[in-house]
Amino acid sequence: MGTELTIPSDLAEARRVQELIEGDLSAAAYTEHEVFSIKLALEEALVNAIKHGNQMDPDKRVFVVYSVTPDRFDIRITDEGAGFNPADVPDPTDPDNLERPCGRGLLLMRGFMTEVEYHGRGNVVSMAKVREAAAAE
């Protein structure tokens, strides 16, 4: 699919991955708004993999595979955790859940990306951002 990276469960490593991808997006002439949107969704997905998936276990890894083309950005993030069912995460827009912090990251990811899918037992997420110019053709 493109570039493959394996990182330890370390938030500093997640930032390094974000910076690398940001550079690739800028090199492919993605707009500032597109880069910002992807970066936010990417940060949420990586933090979820490290904190919730791998429980910050330094012996567990996060696997990232991504590709950048002029038309779209695709990424797959896999952690070594037990997984989860996204349907079990409370809806953060429900009035009963407004004070609860969980679910906001998933909502952000869905809002900023064109496609968000969970695979297997829920420890793999793939996301895509189809560029507006490409989608209009």
Secondary structure, 3 states (H helix, E strand, C coil): CCEEEEEECCHHHHHHHHHHHHHHHHHCCCCHHHHHHHHHHHHHHHHHHHHHHCCCCCCCEEEEEEEECCCEEEEEEEECCCCCCHHHCCCCCCHHHCCCCCCHHHHHHHHHCCEEEEECCCCEEEEEEECHHHHHC
